[in-house]
């Protein structure tokens, strides 16, 4: 019995490399970083003032994205604190991404969001975006989150990739459970503070602290050894900033998003060069860096700008310029 003749399969042309499709391991390095701090607390706990003093102590020109009806502005001038402010009354997470892009383009070294909770549970926040999406799908909650989750994730990515320090306050409430006391009677017991934001958002920050009505700051999570599990009564935000800066400065100089932007928009950029640049930016975790588009002025991010420019250059016939 003879075997059938083998079928010849035409050789497929080699595919061009695509942005983000390569997996390249690089040596780990410790770089100077920018602070990512969250302070949660109940009303009157002092989280806004502590965050303002912290932002001032970081030594950078800073801006406040204010959702609290001007609460932060009441502290202007105290201990020399000065800042610019953007008042917001609509809390669509995509609007925060746009605000961060505008702040990055304006060169603010630190941004304080007071508070991040509104972009979760406020007017047009993530929860309302989910409700709106649900209504289009007959009340299907799963379909609603198909819209809401990407908005939330894009907002968090923009926070993490901001080219400066980011401080966010969050409203919180006390969680209670019923437990039996030593006399056998059932009574409510406070089990801690729950931030008004999506569960798990605290994992994205370097330092997470809670404040109570007695103006006591308790560090819940810290990558800064000196602040680990610290409990501080009437905290001095400027002193906290000094501890943060000492930790942040322990490493090699960090990549500058402005340099990446200049390379991405250079007139002599090539497809191959942009492909390599995309890998560098990805390795630096800066793809989501918020920025304003150099041509349209619309909010975008660094990764999308590189991809769009690279795709445009790849389609240009050989021997012609990208801008001809």
C-alpha positions in Angstrom: 0.0 0.0 0.0 1.5 3.3 -1.1 1.1 6.5 0.9 -0.6 9.4 -0.8 1.6 12.1 -2.2 2.3 14.8 0.3 0.4 18.1 -0.2 2.6 21.1 -0.7 1.6 24.1 1.3 2.6 27.4 -0.1 5.1 29.2 2.1 3.4 32.1 3.9 5.2 35.4 3.6 6.9 36.5 6.8 4.7 38.7 8.9 6.0 42.1 9.8 6.5 42.7 13.5 3.6 44.3 15.2 3.5 46.8 18.1 3.3 44.9 21.4 3.5 41.4 19.9 7.1 40.7 21.0 8.1 39.4 24.4 11.5 40.7 25.4 13.0 40.1 28.8 15.4 42.8 30.0 17.7 43.1 33.0 15.8 44.3 36.1 16.8 47.8 37.3 15.7 50.0 40.1 14.9 53.5 38.9 13.9 56.8 40.5 10.1 56.6 40.6 7.2 59.0 41.0 5.0 58.7 44.1 1.6 57.0 44.0 -0.2 57.7 47.2 -3.8 57.1 48.3 -5.3 58.6 51.5 -8.8 57.4 52.5 -10.9 58.6 55.3 -14.3 59.7 56.6 -15.5 63.3 56.4 -13.6 65.6 58.7 -10.6 63.2 59.1 -8.1 65.7 57.5 -7.3 63.8 54.3 -7.5 66.8 52.1 -5.2 69.0 54.1 -2.7 66.1 54.7 -2.7 65.4 50.9 -2.1 69.1 50.1 0.8 69.3 52.5 2.2 66.1 51.1 1.9 67.5 47.5 3.6 70.7 48.5 6.4 68.8 50.3 7.2 66.8 47.2 8.6 70.1 45.9 7.0 70.1 42.5 4.6 72.6 40.9 1.3 70.9 41.5 -2.4 70.9 40.5 -5.5 69.8 42.2 -8.3 68.0 40.3 -11.1 69.0 42.7 -14.4 67.1 42.9 -15.2 68.4 46.4 -16.8 71.7 45.5 -13.7 73.8 46.3 -12.7 72.2 49.6 -8.9 72.2 48.7 -8.9 75.9 47.8 -9.8 76.8 51.4 -6.3 75.9 52.4 -4.5 78.1 49.8 -1.7 80.2 51.5 -1.4 78.1 54.7 2.2 77.2 55.3 3.0 78.7 51.9 0.9 76.2 49.9 0.0 77.4 46.4 -1.5 75.4 43.6 -3.6 75.5 40.5 -7.0 73.9 40.5 -9.4 72.3 38.0 -13.0 72.1 39.3 -15.0 69.1 38.0 -18.7 68.3 38.3 -19.0 65.4 35.9 -17.1 62.3 36.9 -17.0 60.1 33.8 -13.7 58.2 34.2 -12.8 59.2 30.7 -12.9 62.9 31.8 -10.3 62.2 34.4 -8.1 60.6 31.7 -8.5 63.9 29.7 -7.7 66.0 32.8 -4.5 64.0 33.4 -3.5 64.5 29.8 -4.0 68.2 30.1 -2.0 68.3 33.4 0.8 66.3 31.9 1.0 68.7 28.9 1.0 71.7 31.3 4.0 70.2 33.1 2.6 69.7 36.6 5.1 67.6 38.6 2.4 66.5 41.0 -1.3 66.0 40.6 -3.7 65.6 43.6 -7.1 64.1 42.9 -9.5 65.1 45.6 -11.3 62.8 45.5 -11.0 59.7 43.4 -14.3 58.3 44.9 -16.4 60.5 42.7 -15.1 58.8 39.5 -16.6 55.6 41.0 -19.9 56.5 42.6 -20.5 60.2 41.5 -22.4 61.7 38.6 -21.5 59.7 35.5 -18.9 57.7 37.4 -18.2 54.1 36.7 -21.2 52.8 38.5 -23.6 55.1 36.6 -21.8 54.1 33.3 -22.5 50.5 34.1 -26.2 51.3 34.8 -26.5 53.1 31.5 -25.0 50.2 29.6 -27.2 47.7 31.4 -30.3 49.6 30.3 -29.3 49.1 26.7 -29.1 45.3 27.3 -32.4 44.7 29.1 -30.8 45.1 32.6 -28.1 42.6 32.0 -25.4 43.5 34.6 -22.6 41.5 32.8 -23.2 43.5 29.6 -23.1 46.7 31.7 -19.6 45.9 33.1 -18.4 45.2 29.6 -18.6 48.9 29.1 -17.7 50.0 32.7 -14.6 47.9 33.3 -12.6 49.2 30.3 -13.3 52.8 31.4 -12.2 52.1 34.9 -9.1 50.3 33.8 -8.1 53.1 31.4 -8.5 55.6 34.2 -6.3 53.6 36.5 -3.7 53.1 33.8 -3.6 56.9 33.2 -3.1 57.5 36.9 -0.2 55.0 37.1 1.5 56.3 33.9 1.3 60.0 34.8 4.8 61.4 34.3 4.8 63.0 37.8 3.7 62.2 41.4 0.0 61.3 41.9 -1.9 61.6 45.2 -5.5 60.5 45.4 -7.9 60.9 48.3 -10.9 58.6 48.7 -14.0 58.8 50.8 -14.5 55.8 53.1 -17.1 54.4 55.4 -16.8 52.0 58.3 -17.7 48.4 57.7 -19.7 46.8 60.6 -20.3 43.1 61.4 -22.4 41.5 64.1 -20.3 39.5 66.6 -20.9 38.0 70.1 -19.1 39.7 72.9 -17.6 38.1 76.0 -21.0 38.1 77.6 -22.5 36.2 74.7 -24.5 39.1 73.4 -24.5 40.1 69.8 -23.2 43.6 69.0 -22.0 45.5 66.0 -18.2 45.6 65.7 -16.2 48.0 63.4 -14.1 45.9 61.1 -12.2 48.7 59.4 -12.5 51.3 56.7 -13.8 50.6 53.2 -12.7 53.0 50.4 -15.4 54.3 48.0 -13.7 52.9 44.9 -13.5 49.7 43.0 -12.4 46.8 45.3 -8.7 46.2 44.9 -7.7 49.7 43.7 -5.4 50.0 46.7 -3.0 47.5 45.0 -2.1 50.1 42.4 -0.6 52.6 44.9 2.8 52.6 46.7 1.4 53.9 49.9 -2.2 53.6 51.1 -3.3 55.2 54.4 -6.5 55.7 56.2 -7.5 58.6 58.5 -10.1 58.7 61.2 -12.1 61.5 62.9 -9.3 61.9 65.5 -6.9 62.9 62.7 -4.9 59.7 63.1 -3.2 58.4 60.0 -2.7 54.6 59.8 -0.6 53.2 56.9 -2.4 50.2 55.5 0.1 49.4 52.8 3.6 50.7 52.1 6.5 49.9 49.7 8.4 52.5 51.7 10.0 50.6 54.6 10.1 53.6 57.0 6.3 54.0 56.6 5.3 50.4 57.0 2.5 50.0 59.5 3.1 53.5 60.8 0.4 55.1 63.0 0.8 58.9 63.1 -1.4 61.3 65.1 -1.9 64.7 63.4 0.4 63.8 60.5 2.6 66.4 58.9 2.3 65.9 55.1 5.6 67.7 54.4 7.4 65.2 56.7 5.7 62.3 54.9 6.9 63.8 51.7 10.5 63.8 52.9 10.3 60.1 53.7 8.8 59.4 50.3 11.4 61.4 48.4 14.3 59.6 50.1 12.8 56.3 49.0 11.9 57.4 45.5 15.5 58.8 44.9 17.1 55.4 45.6 17.8 54.2 42.1 18.9 55.2 38.6 17.3 58.1 36.8 13.9 57.2 35.4 13.0 57.4 31.8 11.5 60.8 30.8 8.2 60.5 28.9 9.0 63.9 27.3 12.0 62.3 25.6 9.8 59.4 24.3 7.2 61.9 23.0 9.9 63.8 21.1 11.2 60.6 19.5 7.7 59.5 18.6 6.9 62.8 16.8 10.4 63.4 15.2 10.3 64.2 11.5 12.9 61.6 10.7 11.2 58.8 12.6 11.0 55.4 10.8 8.7 52.4 11.2 11.5 50.2 12.6 12.6 52.9 15.0 9.1 53.4 16.3 8.7 49.7 16.7 11.8 49.7 18.9 10.7 52.8 20.7 7.3 51.1 21.5 9.3 48.3 23.2 11.3 50.7 25.3 8.1 52.6 26.4 6.4 49.3 27.2 9.4 48.2 29.3 9.2 51.5 31.2 5.4 50.9 31.8 4.7 54.3 30.2 2.4 53.2 27.3 -0.6 54.7 29.1 1.2 58.0 29.8 -1.6 60.6 29.2 -0.8 63.4 26.7 -2.5 65.7 24.2 -2.1 64.7 20.6 0.6 66.8 18.9 -1.7 67.5 15.9 -5.3 67.5 17.1 -4.8 68.5 20.7 -7.2 65.8 21.8 -6.4 63.6 24.9 -4.6 60.4 24.0 -1.7 58.3 25.4 1.9 57.7 24.4 1.4 54.1 23.3 -1.4 55.0 20.9 0.6 57.9 19.4 3.6 55.7 18.7 1.4 53.0 17.1 -0.5 55.4 15.0 2.7 57.1 13.7 4.3 53.8 13.1 1.3 52.4 11.2 1.2 55.6 9.0 4.9 55.3 8.2 4.6 51.6 7.3 2.0 52.3 4.6 4.1 55.1 3.0 5.6 53.8 -0.4 9.3 53.4 -0.5 11.2 56.5 -1.5 8.5 59.0 -0.3 8.5 61.0 2.9 5.9 60.4 5.6 4.9 64.0 5.6 4.8 64.5 1.8 
